[in-house]
Amino acid sequence: MLRYWLATVRRTAVAAASLAVVIAAAMAGVLISEDANAWSAALLQGALAGLLVGVVLAVVIATSNTWRAWRTASRHGLTLAAEAAAVSCTAEFRTPVPAGTTAYQLTDSVLHALKKVPFPRIDEVTEFTHGKLTLVCASSLASPVRLHISIETDRDTATVTMDARPVTTWKRLDGGASWSVLTASTPHVRDAIHDEAGGTSTT
């Protein structure tokens, strides 16, 4: 959990530093306007105030986000990892499939498999085409997640690419929701491809 907290601090560092600079400049400006001769002391006080606010903000955001991520991971039997701090999580694997197996068959099998599992729970299917599947998962998550699955077949091999990210695209943190969805769904997707391929082992 500490590694996740540190990763979250790093992700919020830029925003915290930007706010710290703004506050430092504003405070220094006010102090200088009151006493133009004390500009050096005003700059120092402004810098210290900005630094304090930046540090407090980064710690509060990281701690709150870590708690949410830990709760989400624990609720679904996952062990929180530092990688969970990323808001765009990806996975890719290849598996042999019988010749003639279509991407649509595999996509359909994956969708049926994911509909049966308790987590991630599908709230909406926004795309279901030949080799493309996009789902929105929100139940029991701190932030709604869009899970996109792409399946390509090349003769006797299927390549599966998975991408999970917040529905709200500007978010830099989502309480580990994207990572939780990807981590929990990947085994089910693998199993669905494996079963559709007739039990051929995946890599």
Backbone as a chain_set.jsonl record, in Angstrom:
{"seq": "MLRYWLATVRRTAVAAASLAVVIAAAMAGVLISEDANAWSAALLQGALAGLLVGVVLAVVIATSNTWRAWRTASRHGLTLAAEAAAVSCTAEFRTPVPAGTTAYQLTDSVLHALKKVPFPRIDEVTEFTHGKLTLVCASSLASPVRLHISIETDRDTATVTMDARPVTTWKRLDGGASWSVLTASTPHVRDAIHDEAGGTSTT", "coords": {"N": [[0.827, -1.207, 0.0], [2.038, 1.183, 0.654], [3.723, 1.611, -1.525], [1.856, 2.178, -3.488], [0.796, 4.532, -2.449], [3.029, 6.246, -2.613], [3.356, 6.278, -5.381], [1.036, 7.586, -6.085], [1.462, 10.08, -4.916], [3.516, 10.972, -6.584], [2.088, 11.251, -8.965], [0.421, 13.337, -8.368], [2.105, 15.397, -7.951], [2.796, 17.454, -9.805], [0.426, 18.983, -10.065], [0.119, 19.792, -7.394], [2.465, 21.26, -7.047], [2.059, 23.328, -8.889], [-0.152, 24.658, -7.749], [1.071, 25.442, -5.387], [2.96, 27.3, -6.293], [1.277, 29.311, -7.28], [-0.052, 30.14, -4.93], [2.138, 30.953, -3.406], [3.085, 33.111, -4.947], [0.851, 34.806, -4.857], [0.603, 35.382, -2.096], [3.095, 36.555, -1.574], [2.842, 38.787, -3.187], [0.773, 40.204, -1.902], [1.958, 40.78, 0.591], [4.147, 42.344, -0.208], [2.817, 44.488, -1.308], [1.896, 45.665, 0.978], [4.193, 46.401, 2.303], [6.658, 47.607, 0.647], [9.389, 47.676, 1.038], [10.078, 45.38, 2.321], [10.478, 43.201, 0.633], [12.101, 40.931, 0.287], [11.683, 39.38, 2.591], [8.983, 38.982, 2.229], [8.918, 37.415, -0.092], [10.148, 35.108, 0.881], [8.364, 34.284, 2.914], [6.1, 33.875, 1.369], [6.984, 31.791, -0.295], [7.415, 29.743, 1.587], [4.823, 29.408, 2.57], [3.488, 28.597, 0.25], [4.865, 26.22, -0.264], [4.163, 24.686, 1.983], [1.368, 24.446, 1.654], [1.306, 23.041, -0.77], [2.567, 20.596, -0.1], [0.848, 19.612, 1.92], [-1.521, 19.358, 0.434], [-0.785, 17.407, -1.501], [-0.271, 15.207, 0.179], [-2.747, 14.801, 1.45], [-4.469, 14.253, -0.745], [-3.206, 11.964, -1.815], [-3.365, 10.178, 0.346], [-6.159, 9.933, 0.741], [-6.894, 8.884, -1.761], [-5.46, 6.501, -1.755], [-6.697, 5.094, 0.309], [-9.263, 4.73, -0.788], [-8.577, 3.166, -3.02], [-7.491, 0.905, -1.794], [-9.735, -0.093, -0.449], [-11.407, -0.703, -2.64], [-9.852, -2.645, -3.992], [-9.609, -4.626, -1.973], [-12.273, -5.317, -1.577], [-12.81, -6.805, -3.803], [-11.128, -8.934, -3.702], [-8.471, -8.447, -4.449], [-4.961, -7.633, -4.405], [-3.573, -4.644, -3.59], [-1.475, -2.817, -5.757], [1.408, -0.879, -6.811], [1.09, -0.222, -9.472], [-1.559, 0.291, -9.72], [-2.04, 2.954, -9.467], [-1.977, 4.165, -11.9], [-4.07, 5.615, -14.396], [-4.728, 4.743, -16.845], [-4.775, 1.6, -17.787], [-3.278, -1.216, -19.248], [-3.292, -4.381, -20.998], [-2.032, -7.219, -22.709], [-2.282, -10.194, -24.604], [-1.516, -13.246, -26.363], [-2.958, -16.012, -28.078], [-3.155, -19.348, -29.323], [-5.55, -20.337, -31.766], [-8.133, -22.339, -33.283], [-7.942, -22.749, -36.835], [-9.895, -20.604, -38.824], [-11.46, -19.588, -36.823], [-13.27, -16.78, -35.859], [-12.873, -13.244, -35.128], [-15.218, -12.16, -34.212], [-16.573, -14.336, -33.036], [-14.907, -14.832, -30.822], [-15.102, -12.393, -29.488], [-17.804, -12.36, -28.816], [-17.886, -14.543, -27.066], [-16.264, -13.579, -24.999], [-17.785, -11.4, -24.08], [-20.09, -12.729, -23.088], [-18.903, -14.218, -21.065], [-17.943, -12.224, -19.307], [-20.318, -11.074, -18.511], [-21.275, -12.866, -16.698], [-19.774, -12.767, -14.392], [-19.301, -11.537, -11.024], [-17.73, -9.277, -10.631], [-15.69, -7.418, -12.825], [-18.733, -5.584, -12.827], [-20.97, -5.165, -15.437], [-22.288, -2.195, -16.571], [-23.036, -0.971, -18.869], [-22.998, -1.666, -22.35], [-21.184, -0.294, -24.754], [-20.036, -0.672, -27.187], [-20.001, -3.246, -29.541], [-18.712, -5.077, -31.767], [-17.181, -6.588, -34.652], [-14.615, -8.027, -33.275], [-14.258, -5.927, -31.493], [-14.93, -4.618, -28.339], [-16.515, -2.676, -25.983], [-17.013, -1.704, -22.714], [-18.798, -0.26, -19.966], [-18.11, 0.059, -16.641], [-19.316, 0.544, -13.439], [-20.533, -0.03, -11.001], [-19.904, -0.567, -7.568], [-17.492, 0.756, -7.668], [-15.131, 3.431, -7.183], [-14.951, 5.236, -9.188], [-16.391, 5.495, -12.424], [-15.485, 3.167, -14.982], [-14.153, 2.673, -18.229], [-13.882, -0.112, -20.148], [-12.077, -1.372, -22.713], [-11.856, -3.823, -25.184], [-9.947, -5.37, -27.572], [-9.809, -7.629, -30.233], [-7.896, -9.471, -32.408], [-7.513, -11.665, -35.148], [-5.222, -13.863, -36.701], [-4.811, -16.093, -38.95], [-4.0, -18.797, -37.198], [-3.818, -17.631, -34.708], [-4.79, -15.552, -32.027], [-4.853, -12.208, -30.997], [-5.183, -10.382, -28.133], [-6.049, -7.304, -26.84], [-6.328, -5.234, -24.069], [-7.768, -2.422, -22.477], [-8.186, -0.242, -19.82], [-9.719, 2.568, -18.455], [-10.61, 5.711, -16.83], [-14.004, 6.838, -17.25], [-14.398, 9.545, -17.193], [-12.33, 11.533, -18.814], [-10.35, 13.405, -18.065], [-9.381, 12.77, -15.607], [-6.72, 12.134, -13.341], [-6.349, 10.452, -11.295], [-8.056, 7.611, -10.014], [-8.76, 6.176, -7.809], [-7.759, 3.565, -8.009], [-9.564, 2.235, -9.617], [-9.535, 1.677, -12.444], [-7.356, -0.073, -12.671], [-8.257, -2.146, -11.018], [-10.508, -3.092, -12.414], [-9.309, -3.979, -14.816], [-7.461, -5.906, -13.831], [-9.156, -7.751, -12.568], [-10.802, -8.589, -14.664], [-9.178, -9.656, -16.669], [-8.366, -12.482, -16.26], [-10.844, -13.761, -16.763], [-11.364, -13.054, -19.391], [-9.225, -14.31, -20.631], [-9.868, -16.991, -20.042], [-12.279, -17.241, -21.433], [-11.465, -16.944, -24.098], [-9.776, -19.103, -24.204], [-11.568, -21.261, -23.795], [-13.229, -20.977, -26.053], [-11.391, -21.501, -27.975], [-11.145, -24.149, -27.752], [-9.788, -25.178, -25.602], [-7.104, -24.761, -26.001], [-3.862, -23.821, -24.923], [-2.996, -20.59, -23.501], [-0.754, -17.749, -24.022]], "CA": [[0.0, 0.0, 0.0], [2.942, 2.329, 0.676], [4.184, 1.855, -2.89], [0.759, 2.846, -4.194], [0.721, 5.897, -1.923], [4.143, 6.996, -3.198], [3.057, 6.468, -6.807], [-0.015, 8.598, -6.147], [2.119, 11.363, -4.635], [4.226, 11.381, -7.801], [1.125, 11.65, -9.985], [-0.196, 14.612, -7.981], [3.17, 16.368, -7.66], [2.738, 18.607, -10.714], [-0.72, 19.823, -9.684], [0.407, 20.389, -6.089], [3.505, 22.269, -7.24], [1.45, 24.477, -9.58], [-0.934, 25.395, -6.76], [2.016, 26.033, -4.443], [3.529, 28.497, -6.943], [0.225, 30.344, -7.329], [-0.254, 30.646, -3.569], [3.353, 31.675, -3.018], [3.11, 34.396, -5.667], [-0.24, 35.649, -4.352], [0.928, 35.828, -0.742], [4.218, 37.489, -1.674], [2.316, 40.032, -3.758], [0.017, 40.922, -0.861], [2.904, 41.291, 1.586], [4.945, 43.422, -0.814], [1.95, 45.666, -1.457], [1.77, 46.283, 2.298], [5.488, 46.993, 2.658], [7.522, 47.385, -0.514], [10.785, 47.546, 1.453], [10.301, 44.043, 2.899], [10.182, 42.251, -0.438], [12.831, 39.661, 0.461], [10.949, 38.619, 3.606], [7.695, 38.621, 1.633], [9.166, 36.285, -0.995], [10.431, 33.935, 1.7], [7.113, 33.851, 3.544], [5.221, 33.354, 0.314], [7.513, 30.498, -0.724], [7.158, 28.769, 2.645], [3.386, 29.141, 2.606], [3.163, 27.81, -0.936], [5.414, 24.875, -0.074], [3.345, 23.998, 2.982], [0.078, 24.1, 1.043], [1.546, 22.013, -1.776], [2.849, 19.325, 0.568], [-0.389, 19.157, 2.572], [-2.456, 18.946, -0.607], [-0.324, 16.144, -2.07], [-0.429, 14.145, 1.184], [-4.183, 14.554, 1.659], [-5.014, 13.595, -1.937], [-2.627, 10.626, -1.92], [-3.903, 9.33, 1.416], [-7.561, 9.664, 0.447], [-6.963, 8.008, -2.922], [-4.949, 5.19, -1.369], [-7.74, 4.441, 1.093], [-10.302, 4.3, -1.725], [-8.036, 2.083, -3.844], [-7.363, -0.277, -0.941], [-11.082, -0.61, -0.223], [-11.876, -1.299, -3.892], [-9.093, -3.878, -4.23], [-9.957, -5.612, -0.946], [-13.658, -5.75, -1.786], [-12.873, -7.744, -4.914], [-10.132, -9.972, -3.541], [-7.218, -8.088, -5.118], [-3.918, -7.032, -3.574], [-3.24, -3.352, -4.178], [-0.1, -2.683, -6.24], [1.762, 0.479, -7.22], [0.58, -0.019, -10.826], [-2.962, 0.701, -9.647], [-2.119, 4.411, -9.487], [-2.164, 4.6, -13.287], [-5.486, 5.679, -14.758], [-4.893, 4.004, -18.092], [-4.107, 0.314, -17.562], [-3.392, -2.04, -20.441], [-2.783, -5.748, -20.971], [-2.099, -7.859, -24.027], [-1.816, -11.581, -24.659], [-1.794, -13.979, -27.6], [-3.313, -17.411, -27.852], [-3.475, -20.085, -30.548], [-6.964, -20.675, -31.957], [-8.326, -23.158, -34.482], [-8.079, -22.01, -38.093], [-11.283, -20.283, -39.146], [-12.106, -18.898, -35.703], [-13.377, -15.358, -36.178], [-12.79, -12.301, -34.014], [-16.576, -11.983, -33.678], [-16.839, -15.458, -32.126], [-14.154, -14.622, -29.589], [-15.676, -11.224, -28.814], [-19.079, -12.788, -28.25], [-17.581, -15.4, -25.913], [-15.753, -12.715, -23.932], [-18.912, -10.647, -23.522], [-20.916, -13.638, -22.294], [-18.148, -14.584, -19.861], [-17.887, -11.084, -18.39], [-21.659, -10.834, -17.979], [-21.566, -13.839, -15.652], [-18.947, -12.59, -13.194], [-19.796, -10.478, -10.133], [-16.909, -8.08, -10.805], [-16.392, -6.133, -12.91], [-20.123, -5.661, -13.245], [-21.183, -4.338, -16.632], [-23.441, -1.3, -16.505], [-23.446, -0.594, -20.223], [-22.168, -2.097, -23.474], [-21.216, 0.837, -25.688], [-19.54, -1.116, -28.491], [-19.887, -4.682, -29.712], [-18.586, -5.297, -33.199], [-16.246, -7.648, -35.036], [-13.321, -7.873, -32.618], [-14.214, -4.742, -30.643], [-15.909, -4.652, -27.256], [-16.296, -1.606, -25.018], [-17.96, -1.809, -21.609], [-18.697, 0.713, -18.884], [-18.297, -0.58, -15.337], [-19.407, 1.593, -12.418], [-21.002, -0.568, -9.72], [-18.917, -0.855, -6.526], [-16.226, 1.425, -7.973], [-15.084, 4.838, -6.793], [-15.064, 6.03, -10.404], [-16.771, 4.643, -13.556], [-14.36, 2.77, -15.824], [-14.445, 2.166, -19.57], [-13.008, -1.234, -20.498], [-12.098, -1.642, -24.159], [-11.187, -5.067, -25.543], [-9.764, -5.525, -29.014], [-9.372, -8.986, -30.578], [-7.52, -9.65, -33.813], [-7.121, -13.037, -35.47], [-4.33, -14.005, -37.842], [-4.742, -17.544, -39.187], [-4.237, -19.645, -36.021], [-3.443, -16.888, -33.499], [-5.619, -14.401, -31.65], [-4.174, -11.214, -30.154], [-6.184, -9.669, -27.329], [-5.545, -6.098, -26.189], [-7.309, -4.696, -23.129], [-7.439, -1.086, -21.979], [-9.164, 0.254, -18.842], [-9.449, 3.952, -18.066], [-11.822, 6.374, -16.319], [-14.935, 7.414, -18.213], [-14.047, 10.975, -17.187], [-10.995, 11.447, -19.405], [-9.361, 14.316, -17.486], [-8.937, 12.3, -14.289], [-5.364, 11.61, -13.189], [-6.453, 9.417, -10.264], [-9.421, 7.089, -9.95], [-8.882, 5.264, -6.677], [-7.441, 2.202, -8.402], [-10.701, 1.601, -10.287], [-9.141, 1.14, -13.751], [-6.497, -1.238, -12.426], [-9.088, -3.213, -10.455], [-11.321, -3.659, -13.497], [-8.436, -4.731, -15.721], [-6.895, -7.061, -13.13], [-10.211, -8.734, -12.302], [-11.421, -9.091, -15.897], [-8.227, -10.348, -17.544], [-8.477, -13.95, -16.211], [-12.1, -14.198, -17.376], [-11.191, -12.916, -20.837], [-8.329, -15.41, -21.024], [-10.615, -18.252, -19.97], [-13.275, -17.258, -22.511], [-10.729, -17.216, -25.336], [-9.285, -20.479, -24.056], [-12.691, -22.176, -23.997], [-13.669, -20.862, -27.437], [-10.347, -22.113, -28.799], [-11.186, -25.582, -27.541], [-8.868, -25.61, -24.542], [-5.702, -24.529, -26.355], [-3.236, -22.995, -23.894], [-2.686, -19.21, -23.856], [0.595, -17.283, -23.677]], "C": [[0.862, 1.258, 0.0], [3.43, 2.662, -0.724], [3.108, 2.554, -3.708], [0.669, 4.304, -3.754], [1.818, 6.774, -2.534], [3.904, 7.265, -4.684], [1.992, 7.541, -6.994], [0.551, 9.984, -5.871], [2.828, 11.875, -5.88], [3.252, 11.88, -8.865], [0.477, 12.996, -9.656], [0.83, 15.724, -7.794], [3.065, 17.619, -8.525], [1.605, 19.553, -10.33], [-0.459, 20.517, -8.358], [1.452, 21.491, -6.216], [2.945, 23.515, -7.914], [0.644, 25.324, -8.61], [-0.025, 26.098, -5.769], [2.622, 27.309, -5.016], [2.522, 29.636, -6.968], [0.037, 30.974, -5.958], [0.955, 31.458, -3.107], [3.401, 33.053, -3.664], [2.051, 35.345, -5.128], [0.094, 36.212, -2.974], [2.067, 36.839, -0.753], [3.745, 38.836, -2.215], [1.572, 40.864, -2.727], [0.966, 41.548, 0.153], [3.744, 42.442, 1.042], [4.105, 44.682, -0.974], [1.774, 46.398, -0.129], [3.068, 46.971, 2.724], [6.486, 46.658, 1.561], [8.978, 47.176, -0.118], [11.118, 46.153, 1.989], [10.06, 42.955, 1.86], [10.893, 40.902, -0.258], [12.124, 38.771, 1.492], [9.602, 38.14, 3.057], [7.854, 37.42, 0.7], [9.4, 34.999, -0.213], [9.158, 33.393, 2.339], [6.154, 33.245, 2.527], [5.663, 31.971, -0.139], [7.232, 29.413, 0.307], [5.682, 28.395, 2.713], [2.96, 28.271, 1.43], [3.643, 26.376, -0.804], [4.567, 24.06, 0.89], [2.017, 23.542, 2.39], [0.252, 22.972, 0.032], [1.763, 20.644, -1.158], [1.581, 18.752, 1.209], [-1.382, 18.637, 1.543], [-2.068, 17.587, -1.189], [-0.547, 14.982, -1.101], [-1.904, 13.789, 1.373], [-4.779, 13.803, 0.471], [-4.507, 12.165, -2.043], [-3.21, 9.685, -0.875], [-5.353, 8.956, 1.159], [-7.693, 8.68, -0.709], [-6.492, 6.599, -2.596], [-5.996, 4.411, -0.575], [-8.844, 3.91, 0.183], [-9.837, 3.108, -2.55], [-7.925, 0.79, -3.047], [-8.731, -0.92, -0.702], [-11.611, -1.312, -1.479], [-11.186, -2.632, -4.148], [-9.5, -4.974, -3.241], [-11.349, -6.183, -1.167], [-13.751, -6.824, -2.858], [-11.736, -8.756, -4.899], [-8.811, -9.708, -4.229], [-6.232, -7.505, -4.113], [-3.424, -5.759, -4.259], [-1.759, -3.279, -4.545], [0.146, -1.257, -6.691], [1.199, 0.798, -8.609], [-0.86, 0.477, -10.831], [-3.123, 2.211, -9.673], [-2.326, 4.954, -10.896], [-3.637, 4.606, -13.635], [-5.753, 5.086, -16.127], [-4.08, 2.724, -17.955], [-4.333, -0.581, -18.776], [-2.817, -3.434, -20.206], [-2.926, -6.326, -22.372], [-1.611, -9.301, -23.911], [-2.222, -12.201, -25.993], [-2.115, -15.422, -27.263], [-3.568, -18.097, -29.184], [-4.967, -20.424, -30.592], [-7.081, -21.544, -33.2], [-8.482, -22.287, -35.723], [-9.556, -21.796, -38.405], [-12.04, -19.617, -38.017], [-12.117, -17.399, -35.987], [-13.268, -14.491, -34.922], [-14.168, -12.082, -33.394], [-16.927, -13.099, -32.696], [-16.162, -15.241, -30.777], [-14.727, -13.461, -28.785], [-16.983, -11.583, -28.132], [-18.857, -13.651, -27.01], [-17.094, -14.581, -24.73], [-16.889, -11.947, -23.267], [-19.784, -11.54, -22.637], [-20.212, -14.019, -20.99], [-18.147, -13.45, -18.843], [-19.26, -10.768, -17.795], [-21.984, -11.743, -16.802], [-20.813, -13.586, -14.346], [-19.493, -11.447, -12.332], [-19.004, -9.177, -10.255], [-15.869, -8.345, -11.882], [-17.816, -6.292, -13.444], [-20.355, -4.676, -14.378], [-22.44, -3.499, -16.462], [-23.959, -0.956, -17.893], [-22.458, -1.181, -21.237], [-22.263, -1.009, -24.532], [-20.7, 0.464, -27.071], [-19.434, -2.636, -28.503], [-19.894, -4.962, -31.208], [-17.596, -6.436, -33.43], [-14.876, -7.379, -34.405], [-13.187, -6.66, -31.728], [-15.327, -4.812, -29.599], [-15.553, -3.557, -26.255], [-17.414, -1.644, -23.984], [-17.739, -0.676, -20.627], [-19.042, -0.003, -17.586], [-18.301, 0.512, -14.267], [-19.77, 1.042, -11.046], [-19.837, -0.958, -8.823], [-17.551, -0.253, -6.809], [-16.295, 2.882, -7.544], [-15.301, 5.732, -8.004], [-15.433, 5.109, -11.56], [-15.575, 4.397, -14.48], [-14.862, 2.27, -17.171], [-13.418, 1.093, -19.908], [-13.164, -1.526, -21.979], [-11.269, -2.886, -24.444], [-11.149, -5.181, -27.059], [-9.197, -6.913, -29.29], [-9.098, -9.06, -32.076], [-7.078, -11.089, -34.038], [-6.255, -13.031, -36.724], [-4.057, -15.497, -38.032], [-5.026, -18.336, -37.906], [-3.851, -18.961, -34.715], [-4.406, -15.725, -33.274], [-4.805, -13.502, -30.726], [-5.239, -10.39, -29.452], [-5.509, -8.496, -26.627], [-6.648, -5.516, -25.327], [-6.836, -3.349, -22.592], [-8.551, -0.626, -21.043], [-8.762, 1.648, -18.425], [-10.725, 4.608, -17.577], [-12.706, 6.882, -17.455], [-14.686, 8.912, -18.324], [-12.581, 11.096, -17.59], [-9.945, 12.33, -18.745], [-8.808, 13.817, -16.154], [-7.512, 11.758, -14.327], [-5.304, 10.527, -12.111], [-7.889, 8.904, -10.231], [-9.588, 6.058, -8.839], [-8.639, 3.812, -7.036], [-8.536, 1.494, -9.179], [-10.306, 0.966, -11.619], [-8.31, -0.126, -13.586], [-7.316, -2.415, -11.906], [-9.919, -3.893, -11.537], [-10.463, -4.504, -14.425], [-7.922, -6.011, -15.072], [-7.94, -8.154, -12.917], [-10.76, -9.353, -13.58], [-10.472, -9.912, -16.765], [-8.317, -11.878, -17.461], [-9.738, -14.476, -16.88], [-12.026, -14.104, -18.894], [-10.293, -14.039, -21.354], [-9.079, -16.746, -21.066], [-11.629, -18.36, -21.107], [-12.615, -17.564, -23.85], [-10.259, -18.665, -25.347], [-10.391, -21.488, -24.345], [-13.171, -22.159, -25.459], [-12.666, -21.523, -28.378], [-10.275, -23.625, -28.587], [-10.179, -26.087, -26.552], [-7.414, -25.456, -24.888], [-5.082, -23.583, -25.355], [-2.896, -21.604, -24.406], [-1.273, -18.863, -23.434], [0.558, -15.818, -23.382]], "O": [[0.481, 2.278, -0.575], [3.544, 3.833, -1.087], [3.41, 3.422, -4.527], [0.489, 5.2, -4.579], [1.56, 7.912, -2.926], [4.212, 8.348, -5.183], [2.043, 8.314, -7.95], [0.163, 10.955, -6.521], [2.756, 13.062, -6.2], [3.558, 12.829, -9.588], [0.034, 13.711, -10.554], [0.467, 16.866, -7.51], [3.23, 18.731, -8.023], [1.791, 20.769, -10.275], [-0.775, 21.697, -8.203], [1.341, 22.534, -5.573], [3.311, 24.634, -7.555], [0.731, 26.552, -8.629], [-0.307, 27.221, -5.353], [2.779, 28.295, -4.296], [2.87, 30.788, -6.708], [-0.026, 32.197, -5.834], [0.808, 32.516, -2.495], [3.72, 34.044, -3.006], [2.304, 36.538, -4.958], [-0.115, 37.399, -2.723], [2.026, 37.846, -0.045], [4.19, 39.891, -1.762], [1.72, 42.085, -2.682], [0.801, 42.708, 0.531], [4.02, 43.405, 1.758], [4.597, 45.797, -0.802], [1.532, 47.605, -0.108], [3.045, 47.989, 3.415], [7.079, 45.579, 1.543], [9.732, 46.556, -0.868], [12.288, 45.786, 2.1], [9.499, 41.905, 2.176], [10.347, 39.857, -0.612], [11.984, 37.565, 1.291], [9.142, 37.043, 3.374], [7.021, 36.513, 0.703], [8.914, 33.934, -0.593], [8.903, 32.189, 2.309], [5.491, 32.242, 2.79], [4.836, 31.083, -0.345], [6.855, 28.296, -0.047], [5.331, 27.228, 2.89], [2.178, 27.334, 1.585], [2.941, 25.435, -1.174], [4.288, 22.886, 0.646], [1.592, 22.405, 2.592], [-0.562, 22.051, -0.017], [1.213, 19.648, -1.628], [1.278, 17.568, 1.062], [-2.013, 17.6, 1.75], [-2.921, 16.715, -1.353], [-0.965, 13.899, -1.512], [-2.261, 12.613, 1.446], [-5.51, 12.83, 0.654], [-5.281, 11.251, -2.327], [-3.513, 8.529, -1.173], [-5.741, 7.801, 1.335], [-8.501, 7.753, -0.654], [-7.047, 5.619, -3.094], [-6.16, 3.207, -0.77], [-9.309, 2.783, 0.354], [-10.589, 2.157, -2.76], [-8.227, -0.289, -3.556], [-8.865, -2.143, -0.748], [-12.196, -2.392, -1.388], [-11.834, -3.625, -4.478], [-9.71, -6.12, -3.636], [-11.582, -7.376, -0.971], [-14.658, -7.656, -2.833], [-11.41, -9.36, -5.921], [-8.094, -10.651, -4.563], [-6.633, -6.949, -3.09], [-2.916, -5.806, -5.38], [-0.895, -3.634, -3.743], [-0.8, -0.505, -6.928], [0.87, 1.949, -8.896], [-1.329, 1.022, -11.831], [-4.231, 2.706, -9.881], [-2.799, 6.077, -11.066], [-4.379, 3.714, -13.224], [-6.911, 4.944, -16.521], [-2.85, 2.753, -18.0], [-5.454, -0.688, -19.272], [-1.973, -3.638, -19.333], [-3.834, -5.962, -23.119], [-0.643, -9.585, -23.205], [-3.15, -11.738, -26.657], [-1.608, -15.978, -26.289], [-4.141, -17.489, -30.088], [-5.566, -20.758, -29.569], [-6.219, -21.49, -34.077], [-9.083, -21.215, -35.665], [-10.366, -22.711, -38.262], [-13.151, -19.128, -38.224], [-11.084, -16.819, -36.32], [-13.534, -14.944, -33.808], [-14.278, -11.844, -32.192], [-17.51, -12.84, -31.644], [-16.769, -15.442, -29.725], [-14.827, -13.529, -27.56], [-17.241, -11.161, -27.004], [-19.565, -13.501, -26.014], [-17.466, -14.852, -23.589], [-16.95, -11.853, -22.041], [-20.173, -11.13, -21.544], [-20.847, -14.129, -19.941], [-18.33, -13.687, -17.649], [-19.343, -10.245, -16.683], [-22.865, -11.432, -16.0], [-21.177, -14.135, -13.306], [-20.08, -10.5, -12.854], [-19.541, -8.097, -10.011], [-15.223, -9.392, -11.863], [-18.061, -7.04, -14.391], [-19.985, -3.505, -14.288], [-23.527, -4.032, -16.237], [-25.145, -0.685, -18.083], [-21.248, -1.192, -21.012], [-23.317, -0.826, -25.141], [-20.907, 1.209, -28.028], [-18.856, -3.239, -27.599], [-20.951, -5.07, -31.83], [-17.229, -7.153, -32.499], [-14.08, -6.603, -34.935], [-12.09, -6.382, -31.245], [-16.495, -5.033, -29.92], [-14.435, -3.511, -25.743], [-18.597, -1.619, -24.323], [-16.62, -0.187, -20.474], [-20.114, -0.59, -17.447], [-17.374, 1.319, -14.207], [-19.352, 1.597, -10.029], [-18.892, -1.606, -9.272], [-16.551, -0.704, -6.249], [-17.364, 3.493, -7.538], [-15.779, 6.858, -7.869], [-14.849, 4.032, -11.681], [-14.765, 5.291, -14.725], [-15.855, 1.546, -17.254], [-12.219, 1.367, -19.948], [-14.247, -1.883, -22.442], [-10.125, -2.995, -24.004], [-12.174, -5.1, -27.735], [-8.223, -7.328, -28.661], [-9.961, -8.751, -32.898], [-6.358, -11.662, -33.221], [-6.515, -12.295, -37.676], [-3.197, -16.081, -37.372], [-6.192, -18.527, -37.56], [-3.584, -19.635, -33.72], [-4.782, -15.015, -34.207], [-4.154, -13.974, -29.795], [-6.091, -9.776, -30.094], [-4.523, -8.67, -25.911], [-7.771, -5.325, -25.791], [-5.657, -3.163, -22.294], [-9.722, -0.62, -21.423], [-7.606, 1.892, -18.081], [-11.818, 4.124, -17.872], [-12.206, 7.305, -18.497], [-14.754, 9.482, -19.414], [-11.69, 10.794, -16.796], [-8.754, 12.038, -18.852], [-7.856, 14.394, -15.629], [-7.145, 11.013, -15.236], [-4.33, 9.779, -12.025], [-8.831, 9.679, -10.401], [-10.447, 5.179, -8.916], [-9.239, 2.917, -6.441], [-8.46, 0.283, -9.386], [-10.7, -0.166, -11.899], [-8.531, -1.123, -14.274], [-7.092, -3.556, -12.312], [-10.023, -5.119, -11.573], [-10.842, -5.619, -14.783], [-7.942, -7.077, -15.689], [-7.646, -9.34, -13.067], [-11.145, -10.523, -13.582], [-10.919, -10.777, -17.518], [-8.342, -12.529, -18.505], [-9.704, -15.536, -17.504], [-12.556, -14.96, -19.603], [-10.573, -14.641, -22.391], [-8.935, -17.524, -22.009], [-11.818, -19.434, -21.677], [-13.138, -18.347, -24.642], [-10.336, -19.355, -26.363], [-10.17, -22.464, -25.062], [-13.481, -23.207, -26.026], [-13.032, -22.036, -29.435], [-9.433, -24.298, -29.182], [-9.75, -27.239, -26.609], [-6.555, -25.957, -24.163], [-5.728, -22.611, -24.965], [-2.553, -21.429, -25.575], [-0.659, -19.552, -22.619], [1.59, -15.225, -23.069]]}, "num_chains": 1, "name": "protein.A"}
